[in-house]
Amino acid sequence: MAQTFVMRGVGGKVQKTAAEMPELKPNEVLVKITHSGLCGTDLFYIDPGCVLGHEGVGIVEKVGDAVLIHKIGDRVGGGYLRSSCGHCKYCLTGRDTLCYNRDIYGFSGYGNGTFSTYYIATEGYVYKIPESMSSEVAAPLQCAGATVYSALKTYYKPGMKVGLIGIGGLGHLAIQFAAKLGAPVTVFSTSPSKEKEARDFGASEFIVLGHEDKLETPVDLLLITAHKAPNWNTFLSEKVVARGAPIVILGAIGQTLEVPFLPYFFNCYNLVTNLVASRSTHAEMLGFAAQHGIKPLIEEFSMDEEGVAEAIAKLQSGKIRYRAVLKA
């Protein structure tokens, strides 16, 4: 077996270690990683010792004997949803992220991540990167971009006003996607200084929390992309979020969720979560982003121990604007 190098959690820190690369199965492809995004999800898997990374982009170097849709030299990306059964009710209706036999990052395949020299992918679970899109731009779209686009594809309908809490790694992409879909976008923030940036991303309205009375009309869809729960008393109000509206949680906002029941009940809100994107939606997202010039705001770091440590420290301190990308 060939040897590769991976970045994994060791004693609470990330270290570069050697690993034996297994032989490719007939339905697998070998991707040489050139770039990988760093996501907040990666922080959960440092202590367990996983090989980190699920926003990888690279070049296909080898394909299994049964592979039909990828060829050597293709530039591809992926890394969160690794496989699914392909024949259950979820897979057959474009909801393969819900498959009971799914393989997703952090739950299995602990030795296979995109902070590595090579990543082994199942055929159909990495996606060709559009020619007009650079690899450093493509990397954060493999999770962050897929997550927000999937939520909008599922819950947004033309004519809706979209609200958003959290202008960060997810939020700045959600603003762009929603605006390019034609939605008026209202950003809620605690920081008045973020207004110009929010509008540059495509927001049409900016509300500083505590001044919800300035909201012209309630939003019809609310996306929560922050890393902690909002003040539910503010947002479970028909003057801020329209009755019957979906409220979609896209970030890990805590171990428990408590909401005031009566306003939630009487306004018939639909509180839901959304996990990355199905394969079809993921591929669609990449094409849409390329067509409309949607790009994450990134900071680049080297894919070595020093670079990864620096990127993680900035992410943990909340100083990344807005996605970290590791370059091999």
C-alpha positions in Angstrom: 0.0 0.0 0.0 1.2 3.5 -0.8 1.9 6.0 2.0 0.2 9.4 2.3 0.2 12.2 4.9 -2.8 13.4 6.8 -3.6 16.1 9.4 -5.4 14.6 12.4 -6.2 15.5 15.9 -3.6 14.2 18.4 -3.9 15.1 22.0 -6.1 18.1 21.2 -3.8 19.5 18.6 -3.5 18.9 14.9 -0.5 17.0 13.7 0.8 15.8 10.3 1.1 12.0 10.4 1.9 9.3 7.9 -0.8 6.9 6.9 -1.1 3.8 4.7 -3.5 4.5 1.8 -5.8 1.5 1.1 -6.3 0.1 -2.4 -9.1 1.7 -4.3 -12.3 -0.2 -4.5 -13.9 -0.6 -8.0 -16.3 2.3 -7.3 -13.8 4.8 -5.8 -11.6 7.6 -7.1 -8.3 8.9 -5.7 -8.2 12.7 -5.4 -4.9 14.6 -4.9 -6.0 17.5 -2.7 -4.9 21.0 -3.6 -7.2 23.0 -1.3 -9.5 22.4 1.6 -11.7 24.7 3.5 -11.7 24.8 7.3 -15.2 24.6 8.8 -16.5 25.0 12.3 -17.5 21.3 12.1 -13.9 20.3 11.9 -13.3 21.6 15.4 -15.6 18.9 16.9 -13.3 16.2 15.6 -9.9 17.3 16.8 -10.1 15.5 20.1 -11.5 12.2 18.7 -8.4 12.0 16.5 -10.1 12.0 13.1 -8.4 13.0 9.9 -9.8 16.4 9.4 -11.4 18.2 6.5 -14.6 17.9 4.4 -14.3 20.9 2.0 -11.8 19.4 -0.3 -10.9 20.3 -3.9 -8.3 18.4 -6.0 -7.4 16.5 -9.1 -8.5 12.9 -9.8 -5.3 10.8 -10.1 -6.7 7.3 -10.3 -10.1 5.7 -10.8 -11.5 2.3 -9.8 -12.3 -0.3 -12.5 -16.1 0.3 -12.3 -16.0 4.1 -12.2 -17.9 5.7 -15.1 -18.5 9.4 -14.3 -15.0 10.5 -13.2 -11.8 10.5 -15.2 -8.1 11.1 -14.5 -7.4 14.8 -14.6 -10.9 16.0 -13.5 -10.9 18.8 -10.9 -13.5 17.8 -8.3 -14.7 18.8 -4.8 -16.6 17.3 -1.9 -16.0 15.6 1.4 -19.1 15.7 3.7 -21.5 13.2 2.3 -19.3 10.3 1.4 -21.9 7.7 0.3 -25.5 6.5 0.7 -27.3 3.3 -0.2 -28.8 4.7 -3.4 -32.1 2.8 -3.2 -34.0 3.8 -0.1 -37.0 6.2 -0.1 -34.6 9.1 0.7 -32.0 8.3 -1.9 -34.7 7.8 -4.6 -36.3 11.2 -3.8 -33.1 13.3 -3.8 -32.7 13.3 0.0 -29.7 11.1 0.3 -28.3 13.1 3.2 -31.1 11.4 5.3 -30.3 7.9 4.2 -30.1 5.5 7.2 -26.9 4.0 5.6 -25.3 7.3 4.8 -21.6 7.9 5.4 -21.0 11.4 6.5 -17.9 13.2 7.8 -17.1 12.6 11.4 -19.4 9.5 11.8 -17.2 6.9 10.0 -14.2 6.8 7.7 -12.1 8.5 10.4 -8.9 8.0 8.4 -10.2 9.7 5.3 -10.4 13.5 5.3 -9.4 16.4 3.0 -6.6 17.8 5.2 -4.4 15.2 3.5 -2.3 14.5 0.4 -5.0 12.2 -1.0 -8.7 11.8 -0.4 -10.6 8.6 -1.4 -14.1 9.3 -2.7 -17.0 7.1 -3.8 -18.0 7.6 -7.4 -20.7 10.3 -7.6 -19.9 11.8 -4.2 -17.4 14.4 -5.5 -18.5 17.0 -8.0 -16.8 18.5 -11.0 -15.7 22.1 -10.4 -16.8 24.6 -13.1 -13.9 25.8 -15.2 -14.5 29.5 -14.4 -14.3 28.8 -10.6 -10.9 28.8 -8.9 -10.1 26.0 -6.5 -9.7 28.3 -3.5 -13.2 29.7 -4.1 -14.6 26.2 -4.7 -13.4 24.7 -1.4 -15.7 26.5 1.1 -18.7 25.9 -1.3 -18.4 22.1 -0.6 -20.0 22.5 2.8 -20.9 26.1 3.5 -22.2 26.9 0.1 -24.0 23.6 -0.3 -25.6 24.1 3.1 -27.1 27.5 2.5 -28.1 26.8 -1.1 -29.9 23.6 0.0 -31.9 25.5 2.6 -32.9 28.1 0.1 -33.8 25.5 -2.5 -36.0 23.7 0.0 -37.8 26.6 1.7 -37.5 29.7 -0.5 -40.3 30.5 -2.9 -40.4 33.5 -5.3 -41.9 36.5 -3.6 -40.5 35.6 -0.2 -38.5 38.1 1.9 -35.5 36.3 3.4 -34.2 37.2 6.8 -30.8 36.2 8.1 -29.1 36.1 11.5 -25.3 35.9 11.4 -22.9 37.4 8.8 -20.2 34.8 9.1 -18.9 31.9 7.1 -22.4 30.6 6.2 -24.2 33.9 6.4 -22.2 35.9 3.9 -22.8 33.1 1.3 -26.5 32.9 2.2 -26.9 36.6 1.5 -25.3 36.2 -2.0 -27.3 33.1 -2.9 -30.6 34.5 -1.7 -30.1 37.8 -3.5 -29.1 36.1 -6.8 -32.3 34.0 -6.5 -34.2 37.3 -6.6 -35.1 37.6 -2.9 -35.0 40.8 -0.9 -32.7 40.0 2.0 -32.9 41.5 5.5 -29.9 41.0 7.7 -30.3 41.1 11.5 -27.1 42.0 13.4 -25.8 43.3 16.7 -23.1 45.3 14.9 -24.0 48.4 13.0 -20.5 48.3 11.5 -21.5 45.3 9.4 -24.2 47.1 7.4 -22.0 48.2 4.4 -20.5 44.7 4.1 -24.0 43.1 4.3 -25.3 45.4 1.6 -22.2 44.7 -0.6 -23.0 41.0 -0.4 -26.5 41.7 -1.6 -28.7 42.6 1.5 -31.5 45.1 0.8 -32.3 45.8 4.4 -30.2 45.9 7.6 -31.7 45.8 11.1 -29.6 46.4 14.2 -31.0 44.1 16.9 -33.0 46.2 19.4 -34.4 48.3 16.5 -36.8 45.8 15.0 -39.4 48.5 14.8 -37.6 49.8 11.7 -38.4 46.6 9.9 -40.6 47.5 6.9 -42.4 44.2 6.7 -41.8 40.8 8.4 -39.6 38.2 6.7 -41.2 35.2 5.2 -38.2 32.9 5.7 -35.6 33.1 8.4 -32.1 31.5 8.2 -30.1 31.2 11.3 -26.4 31.0 10.4 -25.0 32.2 13.7 -23.1 29.9 16.1 -25.5 30.5 19.0 -29.2 30.7 19.4 -30.9 34.1 18.9 -33.2 35.8 21.4 -36.3 33.8 20.6 -38.6 36.5 22.1 -37.4 38.9 19.4 -37.8 36.5 16.5 -40.9 34.6 17.4 -43.0 37.7 16.7 -45.3 38.1 13.8 -44.0 41.7 13.4 -40.5 40.3 12.7 -41.1 36.9 11.2 -44.3 36.3 9.3 -46.8 33.8 10.7 -46.3 30.3 9.3 -42.7 31.1 8.2 -40.0 28.4 8.1 -37.1 29.2 10.6 -34.1 27.2 9.4 -31.2 26.5 11.7 -28.0 26.0 9.8 -25.4 26.3 12.5 -24.6 24.3 15.6 -26.2 26.7 18.1 -25.9 24.5 21.2 -26.6 21.1 22.8 -30.2 22.0 23.7 -32.9 24.1 22.1 -35.5 26.0 24.1 -38.1 28.3 22.6 -41.1 30.1 24.2 -43.9 27.8 23.2 -47.0 30.2 23.0 -45.7 32.6 20.3 -44.2 29.6 18.5 -47.6 27.7 18.6 -50.0 30.6 17.9 -47.9 31.9 15.0 -47.5 28.4 13.5 -43.8 28.7 12.9 -41.9 25.8 11.3 -38.6 25.4 13.1 -36.3 23.1 11.1 -32.7 22.2 10.4 -30.9 21.5 7.2 -27.8 19.2 6.6 -25.5 20.2 3.8 -27.0 19.2 0.4 -28.1 16.2 -1.6 -25.8 15.2 -4.5 -28.1 16.8 -7.1 -28.4 20.0 -5.2 -24.7 20.1 -4.5 -23.9 19.9 -8.3 -26.6 22.5 -9.0 -25.2 24.8 -6.4 -21.7 24.8 -8.0 -23.2 25.7 -11.4 -25.4 28.5 -9.9 -22.4 30.0 -8.0 -20.2 30.0 -11.1 -23.0 31.5 -13.3 -23.7 34.3 -10.8 -20.2 35.0 -9.5 -20.9 33.9 -6.0 -17.7 33.8 -4.0 -16.7 33.2 -0.4 -14.5 35.8 1.3 -11.5 33.8 2.1 -8.2 33.8 4.0 -5.5 31.3 2.8 -3.2 29.3 5.0 -0.7 26.5 4.2 -1.7 22.9 4.7 0.9 22.1 7.2 0.9 21.9 11.0 1.7 25.6 11.4 -0.8 26.8 8.9 -3.6 24.6 10.2 -2.9 25.7 13.8 -3.0 29.3 12.8 -6.3 28.9 10.9 -7.9 27.0 13.7 -6.8 29.6 16.3 -8.3 32.4 14.1 -11.5 30.4 13.6 -11.9 29.7 17.3 -11.4 33.4 18.2 -14.0 34.5 15.6 -11.5 36.4 13.6 -11.7 34.6 10.2 -13.4 36.6 7.5 -15.1 34.6 6.5 -13.8 31.2 5.4 -10.3 29.7 5.9 -8.8 27.8 3.0 -5.8 25.5 3.3 -3.5 25.3 0.3 -1.3 22.2 -0.2 
